[in-house]
């Protein structure tokens, strides 16, 4: 056993660079990558959907994550987003997020799914130079930070309702 990730989640190391989490009755596969800077393995991809998570601070132990799926949980806040500098995709749909902390350290982020939360604005997002897809369906957002210019945002589940953020400030 490598360590405890969540109070009900245990990480077990297995062969060929893969590991799995046991979250109650849920087993989740996670791919690993070898860190050149350390002698231990680091997660590159972690998927914990529908795991009834309310706190994910233990993930701070895995700063090299590039793909993170925390969809369909009970998360109300995410103070840890500052730590994931290598994150490329982040799925936070269907949680209980009211506010998104500044995520400007996630400069590699390409896809961000925040649909199905209770967000009211995106003004603290910061500059995300690589962001290309932003999903905001089923929120109460009235303001999107213009620093997200060039991003294709999806305000509804219909692809025809996608829009590109190309102004300094968008309000409804």
MDTraj code that builds the backbone (N, CA, C; nanometers):
import mdtraj as md
import numpy as np

residues = "UNK UNK UNK UNK UNK UNK UNK UNK UNK UNK UNK UNK UNK UNK UNK UNK UNK UNK UNK UNK UNK UNK UNK UNK UNK UNK UNK UNK UNK UNK UNK UNK UNK UNK UNK UNK UNK UNK UNK UNK UNK UNK UNK UNK UNK UNK UNK UNK UNK UNK UNK UNK UNK UNK UNK UNK UNK UNK UNK UNK UNK UNK UNK UNK UNK UNK UNK UNK UNK UNK UNK UNK UNK UNK UNK UNK UNK UNK UNK UNK UNK UNK UNK UNK UNK UNK UNK UNK UNK UNK UNK UNK UNK UNK UNK UNK UNK UNK UNK UNK UNK UNK UNK UNK UNK UNK UNK UNK UNK UNK UNK UNK UNK UNK UNK UNK UNK UNK UNK UNK UNK UNK UNK UNK UNK UNK UNK UNK UNK UNK UNK UNK UNK UNK UNK UNK UNK UNK UNK UNK UNK UNK UNK UNK UNK UNK UNK UNK UNK UNK UNK UNK UNK UNK UNK UNK UNK UNK UNK UNK UNK UNK UNK UNK UNK UNK UNK UNK UNK UNK UNK UNK".split()
xyz = np.array([
    [0.0842, -0.1174, 0.0000],
    [0.0000, 0.0000, 0.0000],
    [0.0888, 0.1239, 0.0000],
    [0.0594, 0.2196, -0.0888],
    [0.1363, 0.3428, -0.0974],
    [0.0889, 0.4436, 0.0054],
    [-0.0404, 0.4625, 0.0237],
    [-0.0876, 0.5604, 0.1207],
    [-0.2370, 0.5804, 0.1156],
    [-0.2859, 0.6583, 0.2075],
    [-0.4277, 0.6913, 0.2144],
    [-0.4514, 0.8175, 0.1324],
    [-0.5485, 0.8149, 0.0428],
    [-0.5806, 0.9295, -0.0403],
    [-0.7029, 1.0027, 0.0134],
    [-0.7978, 0.9325, 0.0638],
    [-0.9195, 0.9899, 0.1208],
    [-0.9569, 0.9006, 0.2369],
    [-1.0350, 0.9499, 0.3280],
    [-1.0621, 0.8697, 0.4470],
    [-1.1192, 0.7317, 0.4146],
    [-1.1884, 0.7168, 0.3030],
    [-1.2419, 0.5870, 0.2629],
    [-1.1754, 0.5347, 0.1367],
    [-1.0657, 0.5958, 0.0965],
    [-1.0014, 0.5613, -0.0287],
    [-0.8594, 0.5145, -0.0015],
    [-0.8256, 0.3993, -0.0500],
    [-0.6910, 0.3463, -0.0319],
    [-0.6308, 0.3219, -0.1691],
    [-0.5063, 0.3595, -0.1855],
    [-0.4359, 0.3387, -0.3111],
    [-0.3506, 0.2139, -0.2988],
    [-0.3660, 0.1240, -0.3923],
    [-0.2839, 0.0033, -0.3960],
    [-0.1983, 0.0072, -0.5216],
    [-0.0735, -0.0265, -0.5100],
    [0.0150, -0.0293, -0.6254],
    [0.0045, -0.1652, -0.6929],
    [-0.0035, -0.1644, -0.8235],
    [-0.0096, -0.2887, -0.8988],
    [0.0992, -0.2878, -1.0040],
    [0.1025, -0.3896, -1.0858],
    [0.2104, -0.4047, -1.1836],
    [0.1915, -0.3156, -1.3061],
    [0.2962, -0.3021, -1.3838],
    [0.2980, -0.2341, -1.5137],
    [0.2533, -0.0894, -1.5081],
    [0.2873, -0.0184, -1.4025],
    [0.2630, 0.1252, -1.3988],
    [0.1198, 0.1676, -1.3781],
    [0.0365, 0.0795, -1.3284],
    [-0.1010, 0.1181, -1.2998],
    [-0.1296, 0.0981, -1.1524],
    [-0.2262, 0.1691, -1.1053],
    [-0.2698, 0.1542, -0.9668],
    [-0.4206, 0.1636, -0.9659],
    [-0.4801, 0.1257, -0.8572],
    [-0.6244, 0.1435, -0.8467],
    [-0.6601, 0.1944, -0.7090],
    [-0.7695, 0.2672, -0.7059],
    [-0.8239, 0.3196, -0.5822],
    [-0.9430, 0.2341, -0.5446],
    [-0.9639, 0.2168, -0.4194],
    [-1.0850, 0.1538, -0.3714],
    [-1.1599, 0.2590, -0.2912],
    [-1.2738, 0.3029, -0.3437],
    [-1.3549, 0.4063, -0.2785],
    [-1.4875, 0.3427, -0.2409],
    [-1.4991, 0.2943, -0.1213],
    [-1.6214, 0.2245, -0.0845],
    [-1.6342, 0.1018, -0.1720],
    [-1.7372, 0.1005, -0.2558],
    [-1.7577, -0.0112, -0.3470],
    [-1.7038, 0.0166, -0.4861],
    [-1.6365, 0.1303, -0.5035],
    [-1.5905, 0.1712, -0.6356],
    [-1.4413, 0.1472, -0.6503],
    [-1.4009, 0.0829, -0.7577],
    [-1.2596, 0.0675, -0.7898],
    [-1.2320, 0.1524, -0.9119],
    [-1.1306, 0.2377, -0.9046],
    [-1.0998, 0.3311, -1.0116],
    [-0.9569, 0.3086, -1.0571],
    [-0.9383, 0.2907, -1.1869],
    [-0.8035, 0.2746, -1.2406],
    [-0.7386, 0.4111, -1.2569],
    [-0.6117, 0.4188, -1.2320],
    [-0.5365, 0.5434, -1.2490],
    [-0.4044, 0.5109, -1.3160],
    [-0.3723, 0.5832, -1.4219],
    [-0.2442, 0.5589, -1.4875],
    [-0.1345, 0.6344, -1.4145],
    [-0.0143, 0.5822, -1.4218],
    [0.0995, 0.6407, -1.3523],
    [0.2081, 0.6762, -1.4513],
    [0.2907, 0.7732, -1.4151],
    [0.4086, 0.8019, -1.4944],
    [0.5284, 0.8060, -1.4020],
    [0.6435, 0.7803, -1.4570],
    [0.7660, 0.7803, -1.3775],
    [0.8181, 0.9230, -1.3706],
    [0.8410, 0.9725, -1.2532],
    [0.8936, 1.1067, -1.2358],
    [1.0443, 1.1035, -1.2474],
    [1.1000, 1.1893, -1.3311],
    [1.2454, 1.1976, -1.3441],
    [1.3083, 1.2642, -1.2234],
    [1.2291, 1.3405, -1.1496],
    [1.2816, 1.4158, -1.0368],
    [1.2801, 1.3360, -0.9072],
    [1.2006, 1.2301, -0.9017],
    [1.1867, 1.1539, -0.7784],
    [1.1990, 1.0055, -0.8088],
    [1.2163, 0.9283, -0.7066],
    [1.2270, 0.7844, -0.7220],
    [1.0923, 0.7130, -0.7155],
    [0.9863, 0.7861, -0.6864],
    [0.8553, 0.7229, -0.6758],
    [0.7715, 0.7536, -0.7991],
    [0.6611, 0.6840, -0.8124],
    [0.5706, 0.7072, -0.9239],
    [0.4793, 0.8251, -0.8944],
    [0.4390, 0.8947, -0.9998],
    [0.3475, 1.0078, -0.9878],
    [0.2267, 0.9807, -1.0764],
    [0.1109, 1.0217, -1.0317],
    [-0.0090, 1.0061, -1.1130],
    [-0.0058, 1.1023, -1.2299],
    [-0.0480, 1.0554, -1.3465],
    [-0.0689, 1.1455, -1.4586],
    [-0.2179, 1.1606, -1.4857],
    [-0.2957, 1.0603, -1.4516],
    [-0.4389, 1.0637, -1.4772],
    [-0.5107, 1.0029, -1.3576],
    [-0.6146, 1.0714, -1.3140],
    [-0.6897, 1.0227, -1.1989],
    [-0.8373, 1.0479, -1.2229],
    [-0.9175, 0.9435, -1.2108],
    [-1.0607, 0.9532, -1.2343],
    [-1.1349, 0.9013, -1.1117],
    [-1.2068, 0.9916, -1.0451],
    [-1.2842, 0.9563, -0.9258],
    [-1.4275, 1.0074, -0.9365],
    [-1.4983, 0.9760, -1.0464],
    [-1.6359, 1.0236, -1.0585],
    [-1.7291, 0.9459, -0.9657],
    [-1.8349, 1.0121, -0.9232],
    [-1.9409, 0.9487, -0.8437],
    [-1.8865, 0.8747, -0.7223],
    [-1.7933, 0.9364, -0.6532],
    [-1.7317, 0.8733, -0.5360],
    [-1.7753, 0.9389, -0.4056],
    [-1.8744, 1.0260, -0.4097],
    [-1.9256, 1.1014, -0.2945],
    [-1.8150, 1.1733, -0.2176],
    [-1.7163, 1.2228, -0.2888],
    [-1.6071, 1.2961, -0.2258],
    [-1.6540, 1.4346, -0.1830],
    [-1.6117, 1.4778, -0.0670],
    [-1.6392, 1.6132, -0.0200],
    [-1.5104, 1.6913, 0.0003],
    [-1.3977, 1.6223, 0.0036],
    [-1.2681, 1.6848, 0.0267],
    [-1.1635, 1.6084, -0.0534],
    [-1.0848, 1.6802, -0.1300],
    [-0.9819, 1.6144, -0.2113],
    [-0.8432, 1.6708, -0.1831],
    [-0.8234, 1.7276, -0.0663],
    [-0.6937, 1.7863, -0.0326],
    [-0.5799, 1.6851, -0.0337],
    [-0.6097, 1.5573, -0.0144],
    [-0.5051, 1.4553, -0.0182],
    [-0.4419, 1.4447, -0.1567],
    [-0.5100, 1.4956, -0.2590],
    [-0.4540, 1.4913, -0.3944],
    [-0.3343, 1.5837, -0.4100],
    [-0.3105, 1.6711, -0.3143],
    [-0.1929, 1.7584, -0.3187],
    [-0.0642, 1.6773, -0.3221],
    [-0.0716, 1.5521, -0.2823],
    [0.0450, 1.4643, -0.2854],
    [0.0794, 1.4188, -0.4267],
    [-0.0033, 1.4532, -0.5243],
    [0.0163, 1.4105, -0.6623],
    [0.0171, 1.5319, -0.7558],
    [0.1186, 1.6180, -0.7483],
    [0.1187, 1.7438, -0.8236],
    [0.1387, 1.7285, -0.9742],
    [0.1731, 1.6105, -1.0228],
    [0.1985, 1.5914, -1.1658],
    [0.0764, 1.5422, -1.2429],
    [-0.0401, 1.5440, -1.1812],
    [-0.1618, 1.5002, -1.2496],
    [-0.1859, 1.5885, -1.3718],
    [-0.2152, 1.5246, -1.4857],
    [-0.2478, 1.5987, -1.6076],
    [-0.3965, 1.5894, -1.6418],
    [-0.4612, 1.4824, -1.6019],
    [-0.6030, 1.4629, -1.6295],
    [-0.6721, 1.4249, -1.4992],
    [-0.7704, 1.5072, -1.4595],
    [-0.8368, 1.4858, -1.3311],
    [-0.9879, 1.4918, -1.3500],
    [-1.0557, 1.3840, -1.3126],
    [-1.2015, 1.3766, -1.3214],
    [-1.2581, 1.3594, -1.1807],
    [-1.3206, 1.4645, -1.1318],
    [-1.3864, 1.4630, -1.0012],
    [-1.5356, 1.4896, -1.0180],
    [-1.5905, 1.4501, -1.1307],
    [-1.7310, 1.4768, -1.1610],
    [-1.8246, 1.3960, -1.0711],
    [-1.9452, 1.4488, -1.0563],
    [-2.0524, 1.3804, -0.9836],
    [-2.0146, 1.3445, -0.8402],
    [-1.9566, 1.4395, -0.7702],
    [-1.9239, 1.4226, -0.6293],
    [-1.9982, 1.5285, -0.5491],
    [-1.9575, 1.5510, -0.4267],
    [-2.0223, 1.6494, -0.3400],
    [-1.9268, 1.7615, -0.3015],
    [-1.8405, 1.8003, -0.3936],
    [-1.7388, 1.9016, -0.3655],
    [-1.8006, 2.0408, -0.3616],
    [-1.7692, 2.1162, -0.2569],
    [-1.8172, 2.2534, -0.2429],
    [-1.7070, 2.3555, -0.2646],
    [-1.5825, 2.3150, -0.2486],
    [-1.4694, 2.4048, -0.2719],
    [-1.3476, 2.3241, -0.3140],
    [-1.2568, 2.3919, -0.3816],
    [-1.1354, 2.3273, -0.4315],
    [-1.0148, 2.4170, -0.4099],
    [-0.9661, 2.4300, -0.2903],
    [-0.8504, 2.5161, -0.2676],
    [-0.7220, 2.4609, -0.3272],
    [-0.7237, 2.3370, -0.3707],
    [-0.6015, 2.2726, -0.4168],
    [-0.5653, 2.2996, -0.5621],
    [-0.6487, 2.3658, -0.6385],
    [-0.6221, 2.3815, -0.7816],
    [-0.4935, 2.4570, -0.8118],
    [-0.4446, 2.5353, -0.7187],
    [-0.3210, 2.6099, -0.7402],
    [-0.2022, 2.5170, -0.7611],
    [-0.2098, 2.3968, -0.7128],
    [-0.0955, 2.3054, -0.7110],
    [-0.0741, 2.2276, -0.8398],
    [-0.1733, 2.2192, -0.9250],
    [-0.1642, 2.1337, -1.0427],
    [-0.1194, 2.2114, -1.1660],
    [0.0093, 2.2328, -1.1781],
    [0.0652, 2.3119, -1.2879],
    [0.0663, 2.2368, -1.4203],
    [0.0516, 2.1040, -1.4175],
    [0.0588, 2.0226, -1.5384],
    [-0.0787, 1.9784, -1.5876],
    [-0.1832, 2.0220, -1.5213],
    [-0.3189, 1.9799, -1.5525],
    [-0.3585, 2.0219, -1.6938],
    [-0.4096, 1.9259, -1.7723],
    [-0.4562, 1.9535, -1.9085],
    [-0.6083, 1.9443, -1.9183],
    [-0.6681, 1.8488, -1.8509],
    [-0.8139, 1.8375, -1.8496],
    [-0.8618, 1.8265, -1.7052],
    [-0.9698, 1.8989, -1.6766],
    [-1.0270, 1.8988, -1.5423],
    [-1.1782, 1.8903, -1.5545],
    [-1.2357, 1.7832, -1.5013],
    [-1.3800, 1.7637, -1.5050],
    [-1.4347, 1.7763, -1.3632],
    [-1.5077, 1.8829, -1.3394],
    [-1.5692, 1.9099, -1.2092],
    [-1.7210, 1.9190, -1.2213],
    [-1.7779, 1.8613, -1.3267],
    [-1.9218, 1.8747, -1.3478],
    [-2.0004, 1.8041, -1.2375],
    [-2.1181, 1.8577, -1.2132],
    [-2.2134, 1.8010, -1.1180],
    [-2.1566, 1.7847, -0.9771],
    [-2.1069, 1.8944, -0.9243],
    [-2.0660, 1.9034, -0.7850],
    [-2.1482, 2.0144, -0.7211],
    [-2.1001, 2.0730, -0.6145],
    [-2.1714, 2.1809, -0.5452],
    [-2.0857, 2.3064, -0.5364],
    [-2.0084, 2.3316, -0.6383],
    [-1.9160, 2.4448, -0.6370],
    [-1.9904, 2.5765, -0.6547],
    [-1.9709, 2.6676, -0.5605],
    [-2.0270, 2.8022, -0.5702],
    [-1.9244, 2.8995, -0.6256],
    [-1.7981, 2.8761, -0.5938],
    [-1.6888, 2.9628, -0.6365],
    [-1.5748, 2.8763, -0.6872],
    [-1.5080, 2.9269, -0.7860],
    [-1.3889, 2.8596, -0.8362],
    [-1.2686, 2.9416, -0.7922],
    [-1.1729, 2.8813, -0.7241],
    [-1.0549, 2.9583, -0.6845],
    [-0.9751, 2.9969, -0.8081],
    [-0.8922, 3.0983, -0.7993],
    [-0.8076, 3.1330, -0.9140],
    [-0.7264, 3.0111, -0.9574],
    [-0.7285, 2.9837, -1.0853],
    [-0.6572, 2.8663, -1.1364],
    [-0.5522, 2.9066, -1.2392],
    [-0.5009, 3.0267, -1.2262],
    [-0.4043, 3.0753, -1.3247],
    [-0.2735, 2.9968, -1.3245],
    [-0.2440, 2.9199, -1.2206],
    [-0.1251, 2.8344, -1.2219],
    [-0.1416, 2.7138, -1.3132],
    [-0.2637, 2.6837, -1.3508],
    [-0.2910, 2.5704, -1.4401],
    [-0.2753, 2.6156, -1.5850],
    [-0.1566, 2.6588, -1.6209],
    [-0.1333, 2.7192, -1.7522],
    [-0.1397, 2.6196, -1.8674],
    [-0.1390, 2.4901, -1.8398],
    [-0.1475, 2.3876, -1.9438],
    [-0.2911, 2.3415, -1.9681],
    [-0.3867, 2.3936, -1.8912],
    [-0.5248, 2.3475, -1.8974],
    [-0.5852, 2.3722, -2.0352],
    [-0.6378, 2.2660, -2.0965],
    [-0.6984, 2.2720, -2.2292],
    [-0.8506, 2.2625, -2.2195],
    [-0.8992, 2.1768, -2.1302],
    [-1.0428, 2.1521, -2.1189],
    [-1.0849, 2.1614, -1.9728],
    [-1.1890, 2.2427, -1.9472],
    [-1.2406, 2.2628, -1.8122],
    [-1.3919, 2.2462, -1.8148],
    [-1.4425, 2.1471, -1.7430],
    [-1.5865, 2.1228, -1.7368],
    [-1.6370, 2.1581, -1.5976],
    [-1.7150, 2.2652, -1.5912],
    [-1.7730, 2.3133, -1.4657],
    [-1.9253, 2.3053, -1.4686],
    [-1.9803, 2.2324, -1.5638],
    [-2.1255, 2.2260, -1.5784],
    [-2.1904, 2.1594, -1.4573],
    [-2.3149, 2.1977, -1.4319],
    [-2.3918, 2.1348, -1.3255],
    [-2.3484, 2.1706, -1.1848],
    [-2.2940, 2.2889, -1.1666],
    [-2.2586, 2.3377, -1.0336],
    [-2.3492, 2.4562, -1.0012],
    [-2.3136, 2.5364, -0.9035],
    [-2.3932, 2.6551, -0.8697],
    [-2.3055, 2.7798, -0.8750],
    [-2.2190, 2.7836, -0.9752],
    [-2.1297, 2.8977, -0.9959],
    [-2.2094, 3.0182, -1.0435],
    [-2.1682, 3.1373, -0.9997],
    [-2.2352, 3.2595, -1.0434],
    [-2.1466, 3.3462, -1.1315],
    [-2.0152, 3.3308, -1.1230],
    [-1.9277, 3.4065, -1.2123],
    [-1.7955, 3.3336, -1.2305],
    [-1.7245, 3.3747, -1.3321],
    [-1.5944, 3.3166, -1.3654],
    [-1.4875, 3.4244, -1.3609],
    [-1.5086, 3.5275, -1.2814],
    [-1.4179, 3.6420, -1.2825],
    [-1.2840, 3.6157, -1.2153],
    [-1.2707, 3.5081, -1.1392],
    [-1.1438, 3.4796, -1.0714],
    [-1.0619, 3.3732, -1.1428],
    [-1.0990, 3.3417, -1.2638],
    [-1.0328, 3.2329, -1.3349],
    [-0.8866, 3.2617, -1.3625],
    [-0.8547, 3.3827, -1.4027],
    [-0.7170, 3.4152, -1.4377],
    [-0.6890, 3.3798, -1.5824],
    [-0.5654, 3.3974, -1.6239],
    [-0.5256, 3.3712, -1.7617],
    [-0.4958, 3.2229, -1.7784],
    [-0.5627, 3.1607, -1.8736],
    [-0.5405, 3.0203, -1.9069],
    [-0.5081, 3.0141, -2.0556],
    [-0.3817, 3.0310, -2.0921],
    [-0.3447, 3.0488, -2.2322],
    [-0.3750, 2.9302, -2.3231],
    [-0.3820, 2.8092, -2.2709],
    [-0.4067, 2.6912, -2.3534],
    [-0.5523, 2.6464, -2.3541],
    [-0.6370, 2.7090, -2.2725],
    [-0.7759, 2.6653, -2.2596],
    [-0.8497, 2.6793, -2.3919],
    [-0.9101, 2.5699, -2.4374],
    [-0.9850, 2.5691, -2.5630],
    [-1.1310, 2.5312, -2.5434],
    [-1.1623, 2.4563, -2.4378],
    [-1.2998, 2.4140, -2.4129],
    [-1.3376, 2.4460, -2.2690],
    [-1.4512, 2.5147, -2.2547],
    [-1.5017, 2.5528, -2.1234],
    [-1.6502, 2.5198, -2.1186],
    [-1.6889, 2.4298, -2.0307],
    [-1.8275, 2.3863, -2.0192],
    [-1.8899, 2.4495, -1.8954],
    [-1.9966, 2.5276, -1.9175],
    [-2.0597, 2.6033, -1.8096],
    [-2.2096, 2.5765, -1.7979],
    [-2.2611, 2.4737, -1.8635],
    [-2.4042, 2.4464, -1.8603],
    [-2.4533, 2.4306, -1.7168],
    [-2.5791, 2.4636, -1.6962],
    [-2.6489, 2.4418, -1.5689],
    [-2.5788, 2.5080, -1.4512],
    [-2.5411, 2.6330, -1.4681],
    [-2.4884, 2.7179, -1.3620],
    [-2.5683, 2.8477, -1.3636],
    [-2.5349, 2.9399, -1.2789],
    [-2.6010, 3.0709, -1.2730],
    [-2.5008, 3.1799, -1.3078],
    [-2.4200, 3.1561, -1.4085],
    [-2.3107, 3.2472, -1.4429],
    [-2.3633, 3.3647, -1.5235],
    [-2.3277, 3.4852, -1.4792],
    [-2.3647, 3.6050, -1.5534],
    [-2.2417, 3.6767, -1.6069],
    [-2.1240, 3.6465, -1.5544],
    [-2.0016, 3.7139, -1.5964],
    [-1.8918, 3.6121, -1.6227],
    [-1.8279, 3.6265, -1.7379],
    [-1.7131, 3.5425, -1.7723],
    [-1.5958, 3.6348, -1.7957],
    [-1.4850, 3.6073, -1.7324],
    [-1.3652, 3.6900, -1.7434],
    [-1.3159, 3.6928, -1.8878],
    [-1.2887, 3.8101, -1.9393],
    [-1.2398, 3.8264, -2.0752],
    [-1.1026, 3.7663, -2.0977],
    [-1.0327, 3.7294, -1.9913],
    [-0.9024, 3.6647, -2.0062],
    [-0.9157, 3.5274, -2.0692],
    [-1.0382, 3.4800, -2.0806],
    [-1.0635, 3.3506, -2.1427],
    [-1.0871, 3.3649, -2.2923],
    [-1.0482, 3.4767, -2.3497],
    [-1.0681, 3.5027, -2.4927],
    [-1.0109, 3.3896, -2.5762],
    [-1.0850, 3.3509, -2.6794],
    [-1.0421, 3.2446, -2.7687],
    [-1.0893, 3.1074, -2.7253],
    [-1.1546, 3.0996, -2.6118],
    [-1.2037, 2.9730, -2.5589],
    [-1.3428, 2.9464, -2.6140],
    [-1.3688, 2.8226, -2.6524],
    [-1.5036, 2.7852, -2.6901],
    [-1.5755, 2.7437, -2.5641],
    [-1.6828, 2.8134, -2.5314],
    [-1.7569, 2.7846, -2.4092],
    [-1.8921, 2.7260, -2.4457],
    [-1.9364, 2.6322, -2.3670],
    [-2.0638, 2.5669, -2.3894],
    [-2.1564, 2.6027, -2.2746],
    [-2.2588, 2.6826, -2.3050],
    [-2.3511, 2.7283, -2.2019],
    [-2.4719, 2.6363, -2.1901],
    [-2.4887, 2.5472, -2.2851],
    [-2.5971, 2.4496, -2.2776],
    [-2.5470, 2.3188, -2.3353],
    [-2.6291, 2.2170, -2.3285],
    [-2.5867, 2.0864, -2.3787],
    [-2.5927, 2.0776, -2.5307],
    [-2.6470, 2.1772, -2.5935],
    [-2.6573, 2.1781, -2.7390],
    [-2.5316, 2.2375, -2.8010],
    [-2.4600, 2.1622, -2.8856],
    [-2.3397, 2.2161, -2.9488],
    [-2.3652, 2.3446, -3.0263],
    [-2.4864, 2.3619, -3.0782],
    [-2.5159, 2.4835, -3.1545],
    [-2.5171, 2.6065, -3.0648],
    [-2.5240, 2.5862, -2.9339],
    [-2.5220, 2.6981, -2.8407],
    [-2.3825, 2.7280, -2.7884],
    [-2.2822, 2.6709, -2.8515],
    [-2.1444, 2.7014, -2.8125],
    [-2.1120, 2.8425, -2.8578],
    [-2.0292, 2.9096, -2.7835],
    [-1.9870, 3.0429, -2.8233],
    [-1.8395, 3.0576, -2.7942],
    [-1.7761, 3.1479, -2.8650],
    [-1.6349, 3.1749, -2.8419],
    [-1.6232, 3.3042, -2.7650],
    [-1.5454, 3.3008, -2.6590],
    [-1.5243, 3.4208, -2.5787],
    [-1.4177, 3.5026, -2.6489],
    [-1.4551, 3.6183, -2.6996],
    [-1.3591, 3.6976, -2.7756],
    [-1.3641, 3.8455, -2.7409],
    [-1.4222, 3.8777, -2.6278],
    [-1.4240, 4.0162, -2.5829],
    [-1.3542, 4.0247, -2.4483],
    [-1.3371, 4.1440, -2.3981],
    [-1.2702, 4.1599, -2.2692],
    [-1.3594, 4.1225, -2.1524],
    [-1.4888, 4.1393, -2.1675],
    [-1.5807, 4.1030, -2.0603],
    [-1.7147, 4.0678, -2.1221],
    [-1.7689, 3.9560, -2.0829],
    [-1.8985, 3.9142, -2.1342],
    [-1.9953, 3.9097, -2.0183],
    [-2.1077, 3.9777, -2.0324],
    [-2.2125, 3.9715, -1.9310],
    [-2.3434, 3.9436, -2.0007],
    [-2.4357, 3.8865, -1.9271],
    [-2.5656, 3.8586, -1.9888],
    [-2.6633, 3.9692, -1.9573],
])
top = md.Topology()
chain = top.add_chain()
for i, resn in enumerate(residues, 1):
    res = top.add_residue(resn, chain, resSeq=i)
    for name in ("N", "CA", "C"):
        top.add_atom(name, md.element.get_by_symbol(name[0]), res)
traj = md.Trajectory(xyz[None], top)
